[in-house]
């Protein structure tokens, strides 16, 4: 297959309503950064685009809660998120925001193009209206019970428990998140994207063939949606915060956030390419079009699993209907990262926030990058625990990688005053020669596998290959024992140390993609900052007589006290959350007072025999039971759904 001329990599636009936590980093931004660093290291032309999603309903909810304007909310969190990403080495080419003028214009132009092409269906429908708040309710302002899995906290657009796409009217016992009251239905006009019609089109059927080569979790979720059949979805909303719909008869309406947000990738690209030396200049339409309208560009979306349908189905449909844009080449979505046995929750403060992590673990970003990559939820949910964090840092980064580098550089200082010895002589001892061949054979194998896994975005495996390089280096030293041999055969020790320093150089290069801060530090110690990816398979990267800099410790042990502090903090949060739980008041579970025996005697209570039990498709915790209640009735036995 021919390699793309350029790569346009995007990372999901985070909602600007709160700081960044480890779930965000592991699920989307860290994998994207590692892949982009790999592409750049191997000489590919790449743009890495992201930005703050500033028009989502969570923004307005946050603003109401804090008593400030939505703009004040997004201004605050845009800067906080941007700094967190930068602190952890996430190097976007450009980090934009959807409240910018360029974005508003780009989104409106996109909508108007589809409108003029008569893509949308204009429909008057009944939407939920909160009579107390005196406004129509966006999907995320409505919660209720999911008709598919019984989750009592499903949103009006999607159940985050079972992943089912919903309309607000699908919810059982809906209520407004603004007032807590049951909303009423009122007529309103909106513009719908006919996804059901587009699904049947020849162009879309050709596009979904790409799913076959994508990750199993992407393919599975997309095929589930398509098998069930897509429904028409409104691309406008009755709200006062967002990109105004560019039509005369659409006053008081804005673009649906999931129409608006992915266009942010396009507008951010425009902004980046129109900025020269930090100053705005005229947008060169031909230049940004190369990235969005040229088939030689590979468009790759890194996202979390809750965004799969929007990036793999809805946004491609929008691009397709526009007619000029390329479609995604890949959507490598990750699953969810849990924390200490529970789902990460921003509302419950059950998270490890990046900016807080750096307070307790200053200058130790790479330790977290390493651990999160090693447990990345690539095809299924994974879990972060502080004990596991401690174990991985201490037993892998400290004991394997850091230990190898430190031993090599300290011995080089001790034996040769930090000057690389002559490496021309061959090892004449059979045992030493075998150790050398085994080490470099294993390193070459690990490097090949690492490249292959990085190319195919199997980042956990690639990281494992990386640490195996250091593991092979450690074994080489252990087998040769140069600290002993230097007294009896110093000539052979020179070759062993020369070899070990070449391994350090390979590690410094390979670490660029996973551990950028470590890579920079190690290159500085080797006094060789210009090492490049192309040199990974070279035998000699550092020449004899090259002066090394003073050795420094790459990583330090994570102590029990540090971990206990984090566990205590989480326990405190858990206790606070438990004390804030209120008795259930929903119509599904009302707590009633005691009743009299006469009233109890009126109840018809029966025992039943379960005849059959089966799992309900596409539901996690819903069982279908066929029960024999001993009733004399025609037809099938009663069916009970048990959550």
Steps between C-alpha positions, in 0.01 A plus 500: 500500500632844405598721792300824539676821404398662829323414825231715662461370855226633726429444868145538632415856602465491881208683660626822656305446821766345721867399527661200329525166683688176437201344322515772236876459465497120471194479278586752234776759532798288603444236226462776242817674620705179491382421148568854377848498655567172320379640167717810539802296609470287186487805275128520425325832441250535785251744648372425850178693561288544811320771694240576762137410430330804646138461392388181670210497743740404783644851458165664569433265790836594651428871448164478675655306788780755547284805436714630214464526122582212265776712347662545840486124553668417169764769539600354836516135401641556150820635653512235775458212255747647253763530775439144627552358152819701458631396842466134405673541167190478280633700206210616286585684181213726597252510787198709405160577646150487359403844627741663254379713209662271242321200647159669502545602138625156394216316675237734356644468149497122533137498615396743225664280234299198613187715526542636146553146371166409664665234716297586811139418568318793657261361759263632762518263791401490861793562730519500876448840660564593863212723608682608815825591320299633203718341234526203268728232636809375321547124509749519788255706708272197512562182693288193550495124483654332197238280329772258394697425818305667780773749594319770699752770411492484121529825306264616229746422222678190624513249781858499621450163665400289199597743222155515341424811293181662629256778435372682809150364436638145530576548870274355767405751769695794352585797716670833448845539651427873536198480725467131577144512368342293227524695171211547257499462123475809280531549126819645355676500163844351444716369217572128491781301341326202333745238618260220410507608133875559496558154649340347192711701256761330285770741617440426866488125440837529329639703790403250774718235339782680680364366830636156412858616556424705815522391863245242608331730752443767230373252246272333754333818624456645151356180358259483794366847417477424130326167553243666722454770235589868531236763565472859384656736757450873554810707424360813668386570854288757684774652715663835559861373522677375188550578133187680372319321219568716188139519381249783519228288659728341760518769765574358844649181357858378492680217328486164678826462690581176318460680169704794621782328694663276233505797262734642764772279352457681169485850650805432720694386192405825328610704801831317526585547135399866509733580790846622406747562782213525746314762296184448300522518122263421215396135485654323201204287394718283279733416787237385751309325222804277445436361846122462474420454133793305355469122480872469570429609859419241767244636749527320835273574799616401851198487734342321794235234450214737588584699185526211255169544321552874451846462346452175312146557371344845549797727419593290194140535383529877537827504304350273238193718452717810469679330215850646515656346809697180552361235736674345802766244422489367856324570830716328767268547797591374846265367766464646852758517777361431848652614828544275804203277415259776402416697187674837479245773569562874481173577680603280795861622485604137459804566284870570496529852358815572301570838657463352850724204414783739422465660843562167673738360234684802357704442182384140483273523198672214319427259784127559447537490121672163535244345733199626304645368174579163658135460611338686208137386446561425133227240445334470841466699820805501726571621852746736664597431860764681701660174612538389139641842415761455773586147387542593133712806570723326752539162331517617138602864465730505803630143514526426128531817291639743754728243659658401169570857393637595841732200521640563151564870552637464853741224388604713202586784737684265734698313232555765232418842652184511288682459167366223278768230467633347180244251369698354210623189675292185479405288801716186500342322797234253383261572785530876455459469124183296547362755747568779249328315213198413715462856624520670164286232337228561759535879462469484120190282535344738754573803280335336197194406703484845659496666158232264373284550809535877491406503131187293567417702817552210741660723756493272805693237305738765365576619854568141606745468209668819616556382856632171363791693347604615847436151634737354239760762592478407866546133419805580288661680793402227745644228274828686440551660844737773377551626857678172571659443161668843496764367740598202282415594139453877460518478120181293481331731751554789259296317236227406748466857621511630142212264417304600810526868408364426152199336668454812713493708181237272348290537814535878485362501146220249561393684816417809288153368422406363841703698755603833343631657820714193571627492144612861523673437832676186379620668180642781711691248715631332185593847369329407173181697444483447122435125509232407245255214450680391183799400713311245711629204301854633463772307680682813610318813613764640735862516385807413704661796678161673526467684832197412711337730752457422867259219584170586669224279637222464240231383744461470874309244701134568578477465876218339698426831670437669166255230396319499834445874469319445168294211639400708802386781272281263298358343815404846625325574170317167517383574855380847400312359202333235717382760750346704219285217366131581540218244534360393165203711392448394140169356389675166454597470868294697749548439869158455659381484857369181664152384400226329697443123489168554317678686223772236488234227474374662178830427323522204261844353574614191311811288466611399157726248330761641262474299179760683291760772553704674235713811465339792317709592194700826527431530873752448778279407796155420360357147505187375327316247720207282394310418819226244576269665755254212500234707323251339266535722195547457130818593321854531629608516862550849640835661407687697767802720439738502793770768532 
